[in-house]
């Protein structure tokens, strides 16, 4: 689909911006038309524009077209093996909650989730 075929985009949850499989050149062009991009601290600095940093456990709210307020919480994430952040870059996960709706976890490129913890 082309960006125009996708239609209106209210917000983008971008786990990281450093690899083309998450944000390629075409995606960067799309971001110029999006009112809010929630991403990593370093990614917000690189992207500028409407990109907003979302630190771990920080919350941001987005109001859906129907008036529903969605809370987005930045969740700790690890992009690869512990200690590889200098190579893999930083990453953030997201938890979306809204009254009367099920919660949604968006892990992004997260290798840190461990059921044993």
DSSP file (Angstrom, degrees, kcal/mol; ACC not computed):
  #  RESIDUE AA STRUCTURE BP1 BP2  ACC     N-H-->O    O-->H-N    N-H-->O    O-->H-N    TCO  KAPPA ALPHA  PHI   PSI    X-CA   Y-CA   Z-CA
    1    1 A X              0   0    0      0, 0.0     2,-0.2     0, 0.0     0, 0.0   0.000 360.0 360.0 360.0 147.0    0.0    0.0    0.0
    2    2 A X     >  -     0   0    0      1,-0.1     4,-1.5     0, 0.0     3,-0.5  -0.539 360.0-107.1 -84.0 160.3    1.1    3.5   -0.6
    3    3 A X  H  > S+     0   0    0      1,-0.2     4,-1.3     2,-0.2     3,-0.1   0.872 122.2  54.7 -55.4 -36.8    1.0    6.0    2.3
    4    4 A X  H  4 S+     0   0    0      1,-0.2    -1,-0.2     2,-0.2     4,-0.1   0.857 105.1  52.7 -66.6 -33.4   -2.0    7.7    0.7
    5    5 A X  H  4 S+     0   0    0     -3,-0.5    -1,-0.2     1,-0.2    -2,-0.2   0.791 102.1  60.0 -71.2 -27.5   -3.9    4.3    0.6
    6    6 A X  H  < S-     0   0    0     -4,-1.5    -1,-0.2     1,-0.2     2,-0.2   0.895  96.4-160.3 -65.9 -39.4   -3.2    3.8    4.3
    7    7 A X     <  +     0   0    0     -4,-1.3    -1,-0.2     2,-0.1    -2,-0.1  -0.555  43.0   7.0  92.5-159.1   -5.1    7.0    5.1
    8    8 A X        -     0   0    0     -2,-0.2     2,-0.5    -4,-0.1    26,-0.1  -0.329  57.8-163.4 -64.8 134.5   -5.0    9.1    8.3
    9    9 A X        -     0   0    0     24,-0.2    26,-0.6     1,-0.1     3,-0.1  -0.981   7.4-174.2-120.1 117.9   -2.3    8.1   10.8
   10   10 A X        -     0   0    0     -2,-0.5     2,-0.3     1,-0.3    26,-0.2   0.837  68.7 -10.9 -80.8 -34.2   -2.9    9.6   14.3
   11   11 A X        -     0   0    0     24,-0.1     2,-0.4    23,-0.1    -1,-0.3  -0.985  57.1-137.7-161.9 154.6    0.3    8.4   15.9
   12   12 A X  E     -a   37   0A   0     24,-2.1    26,-2.8    -2,-0.3     2,-0.7  -0.982   7.2-153.4-120.3 132.0    3.3    6.1   15.3
   13   13 A X  E     -a   38   0A   0     -2,-0.4     2,-0.7    24,-0.2    26,-0.2  -0.922  20.0-174.5-101.2 109.7    4.8    3.9   17.9
   14   14 A X        -     0   0    0     24,-2.9    26,-0.4    -2,-0.7     3,-0.1  -0.893  17.7-166.7-114.9 104.5    8.4    3.5   16.8
   15   15 A X  S    S-     0   0    0     -2,-0.7    77,-1.4     1,-0.2     2,-0.3   0.819  77.0 -20.3 -61.7 -31.2   10.4    1.0   18.9
   16   16 A X        -     0   0    0     75,-0.2    -1,-0.2    -3,-0.1     3,-0.1  -0.944  47.4-149.9-170.1 159.8   13.6    2.3   17.3
   17   17 A X  S    S+     0   0    0     -2,-0.3     6,-0.1    -3,-0.1    74,-0.1   0.351  73.2  91.6-115.3   4.0   14.7    4.2   14.2
   18   18 A X  S    S+     0   0    0     72,-0.2     2,-0.4    70,-0.1    -1,-0.1   0.569  77.5  58.7 -86.9  -9.1   18.2    2.9   13.6
   19   19 A X  S >> S-     0   0    0     -3,-0.1     4,-2.3     1,-0.1     3,-2.0  -0.961  74.2-132.4-126.9 140.5   17.4   -0.1   11.2
   20   20 A X  T 34 S+     0   0    0     -2,-0.4     4,-0.2     1,-0.3     7,-0.1   0.708 103.6  66.9 -62.4 -21.3   15.7    0.0    7.8
   21   21 A X  T 34 S+     0   0    0      1,-0.2    -1,-0.3     2,-0.2     3,-0.1   0.654 113.7  32.0 -75.2 -11.5   13.5   -3.0    8.8
   22   22 A X  T <4 S+     0   0    0     -3,-2.0     2,-0.3     1,-0.2    -2,-0.2   0.719 139.4   9.3-107.4 -36.1   11.8   -0.7   11.3
   23   23 A X  S  < S+     0   0    0     -4,-2.3    -1,-0.2    -6,-0.1    -2,-0.2  -0.766  71.8 175.4-151.1  99.4   12.1    2.7    9.6
   24   24 A X     >  -     0   0    0     -2,-0.3     4,-2.2    -4,-0.2     5,-0.2  -0.242  51.9 -84.5 -92.4-173.8   13.3    3.0    6.0
   25   25 A X  H  > S+     0   0    0      1,-0.2     4,-1.6     2,-0.2     5,-0.1   0.890 129.7  50.3 -62.0 -40.5   13.5    6.1    3.8
   26   26 A X  H  > S+     0   0    0      1,-0.2     4,-1.9     2,-0.2    -1,-0.2   0.903 109.8  51.5 -64.5 -39.9    9.9    5.8    2.8
   27   27 A X  H  > S+     0   0    0      1,-0.2     4,-2.1     2,-0.2    -2,-0.2   0.882 105.4  55.1 -63.5 -38.7    8.8    5.5    6.4
   28   28 A X  H  X S+     0   0    0     -4,-2.2     4,-0.7     1,-0.2    -1,-0.2   0.877 106.8  51.7 -61.8 -36.8   10.8    8.6    7.3
   29   29 A X  H >< S+     0   0    0     -4,-1.6     3,-0.8     1,-0.2     4,-0.3   0.903 107.3  52.6 -65.3 -40.8    8.9   10.5    4.6
   30   30 A X  H >< S+     0   0    0     -4,-1.9     3,-2.3     1,-0.2     4,-0.3   0.893 100.1  63.0 -61.8 -39.6    5.6    9.3    6.1
   31   31 A X  H >< S+     0   0    0     -4,-2.1     3,-1.2     1,-0.3    19,-0.2   0.770  89.1  68.8 -59.5 -25.1    6.6   10.5    9.6
   32   32 A X  T << S+     0   0    0     -3,-0.8    -1,-0.3    -4,-0.7    -2,-0.2   0.692 103.9  44.1 -67.2 -15.4    6.7   14.1    8.2
   33   33 A X  T <  S+     0   0    0     -3,-2.3     2,-0.4    -4,-0.3    -1,-0.2   0.375  93.1  97.1-107.3   2.4    2.9   13.9    7.9
   34   34 A X    <   -     0   0    0     -3,-1.2    16,-0.2    -4,-0.3   -24,-0.1  -0.789  65.2-146.0 -98.6 132.8    2.2   12.2   11.3
   35   35 A X  S    S+     0   0    0    -26,-0.6     2,-0.3    -2,-0.4   -24,-0.1   0.743  82.7  22.1 -70.6 -21.8    1.2   14.5   14.2
   36   36 A X        -     0   0    0    -26,-0.2   -24,-2.1     2,-0.0     2,-0.5  -0.968  55.7-177.0-151.0 130.1    2.9   12.3   16.9
   37   37 A X  E     -ab  12  51A   0     13,-1.8    15,-3.8    -2,-0.3     2,-0.5  -0.984  12.6-160.8-124.1 117.1    5.7    9.8   16.9
   38   38 A X  E     +ab  13  52A   0    -26,-2.8   -24,-2.9    -2,-0.5     2,-0.2  -0.876  33.8 133.9 -98.4 127.5    6.6    8.1   20.2
   39   39 A X  E     - b   0  53A   0     13,-2.1    15,-2.4    -2,-0.5   -24,-0.1  -0.797  52.5 -46.8-154.2-170.0   10.0    6.6   20.2
   40   40 A X     >  -     0   0    0    -26,-0.4     4,-2.3    -2,-0.2     5,-0.2  -0.176  53.1-109.1 -68.2 164.2   13.3    6.2   22.1
   41   41 A X  H  > S+     0   0    0      1,-0.2     4,-1.4     2,-0.2    12,-0.1   0.945 121.2  41.4 -58.9 -49.8   15.1    9.0   23.7
   42   42 A X  H  > S+     0   0    0      1,-0.2     4,-2.0     2,-0.2    -1,-0.2   0.873 112.2  55.7 -69.8 -35.5   17.9    8.9   21.1
   43   43 A X  H  > S+     0   0    0      1,-0.2     4,-2.9     2,-0.2     5,-0.3   0.894 104.3  52.9 -63.6 -40.3   15.5    8.4   18.3
   44   44 A X  H  X S+     0   0    0     -4,-2.3     4,-2.3     1,-0.2    -1,-0.2   0.885 109.3  50.7 -62.2 -37.3   13.5   11.5   19.1
   45   45 A X  H  < S+     0   0    0     -4,-1.4    -1,-0.2    -5,-0.2    -2,-0.2   0.890 114.4  42.8 -66.9 -38.9   16.7   13.5   19.0
   46   46 A X  H  < S+     0   0    0     -4,-2.0    -2,-0.2     1,-0.1    -1,-0.2   0.891 120.0  41.3 -73.3 -39.4   17.7   12.1   15.6
   47   47 A X  H  < S+     0   0    0     -4,-2.9    -2,-0.2    -5,-0.2    -3,-0.2   0.871  79.9 174.6 -80.5 -38.0   14.3   12.4   14.1
   48   48 A X    ><  +     0   0    0     -4,-2.3     3,-2.2    -5,-0.3    -1,-0.1  -0.307  42.4  81.3  62.1-151.3   13.2   15.8   15.4
   49   49 A X  T 3  S-     0   0    0      1,-0.3    -1,-0.1   -13,-0.0   -17,-0.1  -0.319 117.6 -15.3  58.1-127.2    9.8   17.0   14.0
   50   50 A X  T 3  S+     0   0    0    -19,-0.2   -13,-1.8   -16,-0.2     2,-0.3   0.321 101.4 125.0 -92.9   7.6    6.9   15.5   15.8
   51   51 A X  E <   -b   37   0A   0     -3,-2.2     2,-0.4   -15,-0.2   -13,-0.2  -0.515  41.1-168.3 -71.6 131.3    9.0   12.7   17.4
   52   52 A X  E     -b   38   0A   0    -15,-3.8   -13,-2.1    -2,-0.3     2,-0.2  -0.977  20.6-121.5-122.9 133.1    8.6   12.6   21.2
   53   53 A X  E     -b   39   0A   0     -2,-0.4     2,-0.5   -15,-0.2   -13,-0.2  -0.474  21.3-164.8 -70.6 140.2   10.9   10.6   23.5
   54   54 A X        -     0   0    0    -15,-2.4   -13,-0.2    -2,-0.2     3,-0.1  -0.906  10.0-157.5-129.0 103.3    9.1    8.1   25.7
   55   55 A X    >   -     0   0    0     -2,-0.5     3,-2.0     1,-0.2    19,-0.4  -0.298  40.3 -72.2 -75.3 162.6   11.3    6.9   28.5
   56   56 A X  T 3  S+     0   0    0      1,-0.3    19,-0.2    17,-0.1    -1,-0.2  -0.352 121.3   6.0 -56.6 131.5   10.7    3.6   30.3
   57   57 A X  T 3  S+     0   0    0     17,-4.3    -1,-0.3     1,-0.3     2,-0.2   0.336  98.3 129.6  73.7  -2.1    7.6    3.8   32.5
   58   58 A X    <   -     0   0    0     -3,-2.0    16,-2.7    16,-0.1     2,-0.4  -0.550  48.7-142.3 -77.0 147.7    6.7    7.3   31.2
   59   59 A X  E     -C   73   0B   0     14,-0.2     2,-0.3    -2,-0.2    14,-0.2  -0.878  19.2-179.6-114.4 145.7    3.2    7.8   30.0
   60   60 A X  E     -C   72   0B   0     12,-2.3    12,-3.4    -2,-0.4     2,-0.4  -0.957  18.3-138.8-132.5 153.2    1.8    9.8   27.0
   61   61 A X  E     -C   71   0B   0     -2,-0.3     2,-0.4    10,-0.2    10,-0.2  -0.916  12.5-170.2-118.1 145.9   -1.9   10.1   26.0
   62   62 A X  E     -C   70   0B   0      8,-2.6     8,-3.4    -2,-0.4     2,-0.7  -0.998  17.0-141.0-129.1 132.2   -3.4   10.0   22.6
   63   63 A X  E     -C   69   0B   0     -2,-0.4     6,-0.2     6,-0.2     5,-0.1  -0.862  19.9-139.9 -98.0 119.4   -7.0   11.0   22.0
   64   64 A X    >   -     0   0    0      4,-3.4     3,-2.7    -2,-0.7    -1,-0.0  -0.277  29.7-100.8 -70.6 160.3   -8.6    8.7   19.4
   65   65 A X  T 3  S+     0   0    0      1,-0.3    -1,-0.1     2,-0.1    -2,-0.0   0.788 124.5  55.1 -53.9 -28.9  -11.0   10.2   16.8
   66   66 A X  T 3  S-     0   0    0      2,-0.1    -1,-0.3     1,-0.0     3,-0.1   0.415 124.7-102.3 -86.4   4.2  -14.0    9.0   18.8
   67   67 A X  S <  S+     0   0    0     -3,-2.7     2,-0.2     1,-0.3    -2,-0.1   0.310  73.3 144.8  95.7  -8.9  -12.7   10.8   21.9
   68   68 A X        -     0   0    0     -5,-0.1    -4,-3.4     1,-0.1     2,-0.6  -0.445  46.0-136.2 -64.9 131.8  -11.3    7.7   23.7
   69   69 A X  E     -C   63   0B   0     -6,-0.2     2,-0.5    -2,-0.2    30,-0.5  -0.827  18.5-162.4 -93.8 120.2   -8.1    8.6   25.6
   70   70 A X  E     -C   62   0B   0     -8,-3.4    -8,-2.6    -2,-0.6     2,-0.5  -0.889   6.2-149.2-103.9 126.2   -5.4    6.0   25.1
   71   71 A X  E     -CD  61  97B   0     26,-3.2    26,-2.3    -2,-0.5     2,-0.5  -0.848   9.0-162.4 -95.5 127.9   -2.5    5.9   27.5
   72   72 A X  E     -CD  60  96B   0    -12,-3.4   -12,-2.3    -2,-0.5     2,-0.5  -0.954   4.9-165.3-111.4 121.0    0.8    4.7   26.0
   73   73 A X  E     -CD  59  95B   0     22,-2.6    22,-1.9    -2,-0.5     2,-0.4  -0.916  19.5-128.4-108.4 129.3    3.4    3.6   28.6
   74   74 A X  E     - D   0  94B   0    -16,-2.7   -17,-4.3    -2,-0.5     2,-0.4  -0.615  29.6-158.8 -74.0 129.4    7.0    3.2   27.5
   75   75 A X  E     - D   0  93B   0     18,-2.7    18,-2.5    -2,-0.4   -19,-0.1  -0.869  23.4 -99.1-114.7 144.6    8.3   -0.2   28.6
   76   76 A X        +     0   0    0     -2,-0.4     2,-0.3    16,-0.2    16,-0.1  -0.292  49.7 170.5 -57.3 140.3   11.8   -1.4   29.2
   77   77 A X        -     0   0    0     14,-0.5     2,-0.4    16,-0.1    14,-0.3  -0.971  26.9-147.4-149.1 159.8   13.1   -3.3   26.2
   78   78 A X        -     0   0    0     -2,-0.3    33,-3.7    12,-0.1    34,-0.4  -0.995   7.4-153.0-135.0 125.5   16.5   -4.7   25.1
   79   79 A X  S    S-     0   0    0     -2,-0.4     2,-0.3    10,-0.4    -1,-0.1   0.653  73.2 -21.3 -78.8 -16.0   17.3   -4.9   21.4
   80   80 A X  S    S-     0   0    0      1,-0.1    31,-0.1     9,-0.1     3,-0.1  -0.825 108.9 -16.7-164.5-159.9   19.7   -7.8   21.5
   81   81 A X  S >  S-     0   0    0     -2,-0.3     3,-2.4     1,-0.1     7,-0.1  -0.279  84.9 -88.0 -57.7 142.5   21.8   -9.6   24.0
   82   82 A X  T 3  S+     0   0    0      1,-0.3    -1,-0.1     2,-0.1    -4,-0.0  -0.257 118.2  29.3 -53.1 134.1   22.5   -7.6   27.2
   83   83 A X  T 3  S+     0   0    0     -3,-0.1     3,-0.4     0, 0.0    -1,-0.3   0.287  94.5  96.9  96.1  -8.7   25.5   -5.4   26.7
   84   84 A X    X>  +     0   0    0     -3,-2.4     4,-3.2     1,-0.2     3,-1.3   0.301  44.3 108.2 -95.1   9.9   25.0   -5.1   22.9
   85   85 A X  H 3> S+     0   0    0      1,-0.3     4,-2.5     2,-0.2    -1,-0.2   0.832  71.7  61.1 -58.3 -33.9   23.2   -1.7   23.1
   86   86 A X  H 34 S+     0   0    0     -3,-0.4    -1,-0.3     1,-0.2    -2,-0.1   0.824 117.7  30.6 -63.4 -29.1   26.2    0.1   21.6
   87   87 A X  H <4 S+     0   0    0     -3,-1.3    -2,-0.2     2,-0.1    -1,-0.2   0.869 129.1  36.1 -93.0 -46.5   25.8   -2.0   18.5
   88   88 A X  H  < S-     0   0    0     -4,-3.2    -3,-0.2     1,-0.2    -2,-0.2   0.736 102.6-135.5 -83.3 -23.7   22.1   -2.7   18.3
   89   89 A X     <  -     0   0    0     -4,-2.5   -10,-0.4    -5,-0.4    -1,-0.2  -0.140  31.5 -56.6  88.9 169.8   20.9    0.6   19.6
   90   90 A X        -     0   0    0    -12,-0.1     2,-0.3    -4,-0.1   -72,-0.2  -0.450  51.7-171.9 -86.2 162.7   18.3    1.4   22.2
   91   91 A X        -     0   0    0    -14,-0.3   -14,-0.5    -2,-0.1     2,-0.4  -0.978   9.9-154.9-150.8 154.3   14.7    0.3   21.9
   92   92 A X        -     0   0    0    -77,-1.4     2,-0.2    -2,-0.3    17,-0.2  -0.990   6.3-150.7-134.9 144.7   11.4    0.9   23.7
   93   93 A X  E     -D   75   0B   0    -18,-2.5   -18,-2.7    -2,-0.4     2,-0.4  -0.594  16.9-137.8-103.2 173.2    8.3   -1.2   24.1
   94   94 A X  E     -DE  74 106B   0     12,-2.8    12,-3.2   -20,-0.2     2,-0.5  -0.992  12.7-162.3-138.9 140.9    4.7    0.1   24.5
   95   95 A X  E     -DE  73 105B   0    -22,-1.9   -22,-2.6    -2,-0.4     2,-0.5  -0.993  15.7-160.4-118.1 124.3    1.7   -0.7   26.6
   96   96 A X  E     +DE  72 104B   0      8,-3.2     8,-2.3    -2,-0.5     2,-0.3  -0.910  14.5 173.0-107.1 128.3   -1.6    0.8   25.4
   97   97 A X  E     +D   71   0B   0    -26,-2.3   -26,-3.2    -2,-0.5     2,-0.3  -0.982   6.0 167.7-133.4 146.5   -4.5    1.1   27.7
   98   98 A X    >   -     0   0    0      3,-0.5     3,-2.1    -2,-0.3   -28,-0.1  -0.966  45.5 -90.8-154.6 140.6   -7.9    2.7   27.4
   99   99 A X  T 3  S+     0   0    0    -30,-0.5     3,-0.1    -2,-0.3   -30,-0.0  -0.268 111.8  10.4 -54.6 131.3  -11.1    2.5   29.5
  100  100 A X  T 3  S+     0   0    0      1,-0.2     2,-0.3     0, 0.0    -1,-0.3   0.533 112.1  95.7  79.1   6.6  -13.4   -0.3   28.3
  101  101 A X  S <  S-     0   0    0     -3,-2.1    -3,-0.5     0, 0.0    -1,-0.2  -0.928  80.4-102.2-127.4 151.5  -10.8   -1.8   26.0
  102  102 A X        -     0   0    0     -2,-0.3     2,-0.1    -5,-0.1    -6,-0.0  -0.397  43.2-106.4 -68.1 150.3   -8.3   -4.6   26.4
  103  103 A X        -     0   0    0     -6,-0.1     2,-0.4    -2,-0.1    -6,-0.2  -0.467  31.9-151.4 -73.3 149.4   -4.7   -3.6   27.0
  104  104 A X  E     -E   96   0B   0     -8,-2.3    -8,-3.2    -2,-0.1     2,-0.5  -0.992   3.8-155.9-128.2 128.5   -2.2   -4.1   24.1
  105  105 A X  E     -E   95   0B   0     -2,-0.4     2,-0.6   -10,-0.2   -10,-0.2  -0.913   6.1-170.0-103.6 123.8    1.5   -4.8   24.5
  106  106 A X  E     -E   94   0B   0    -12,-3.2   -12,-2.8    -2,-0.5    -2,-0.0  -0.944   3.1-176.6-113.6 109.4    3.7   -3.8   21.5
  107  107 A X        -     0   0    0     -2,-0.6    -1,-0.1   -14,-0.2     2,-0.1   0.758  11.3-167.4 -81.4 -23.9    7.1   -5.2   22.0
  108  108 A X        -     0   0    0      1,-0.1     2,-1.4     2,-0.1    -1,-0.2  -0.438  69.2 -20.2  66.1-149.6    8.9   -3.7   19.0
  109  109 A X  S    S+     0   0    0    -17,-0.2     2,-0.6    -2,-0.1    -1,-0.1  -0.690  93.5 158.2 -88.3  83.8   12.3   -5.4   18.5
  110  110 A X        +     0   0    0     -2,-1.4   -31,-0.2     1,-0.1     3,-0.2  -0.937  26.2 168.4-120.5 117.3   12.5   -6.7   22.1
  111  111 A X        +     0   0    0    -33,-3.7   -32,-0.1    -2,-0.6    -1,-0.1   0.287  66.8  79.8-103.0   8.2   14.7   -9.6   23.0
  112  112 A X        +     0   0    0    -34,-0.4     2,-0.2   -31,-0.1    -1,-0.1   0.586  55.2 114.4 -97.0  -9.8   14.4   -9.0   26.8
  113  113 A X        +     0   0    0     -3,-0.2     2,-0.4   -35,-0.2   -36,-0.0  -0.443  39.0 172.3 -67.9 128.0   11.0  -10.5   27.6
  114  114 A X    >   -     0   0    0     -2,-0.2     3,-1.2     1,-0.1    -2,-0.0  -0.956  28.8-158.2-142.1 116.9   11.6  -13.5   29.8
  115  115 A X  T 3  S+     0   0    0     -2,-0.4    -1,-0.1     1,-0.3    -2,-0.0   0.750  92.2  64.3 -67.1 -23.5    8.8  -15.5   31.5
  116  116 A X  T 3         0   0    0      1,-0.2    -1,-0.3     0, 0.0     0, 0.0   0.683 360.0 360.0 -75.7 -16.9   11.1  -16.8   34.1
  117  117 A X    <         0   0    0     -3,-1.2    -1,-0.2     0, 0.0    -2,-0.1   0.502 360.0 360.0 -75.8 360.0   11.8  -13.4   35.6
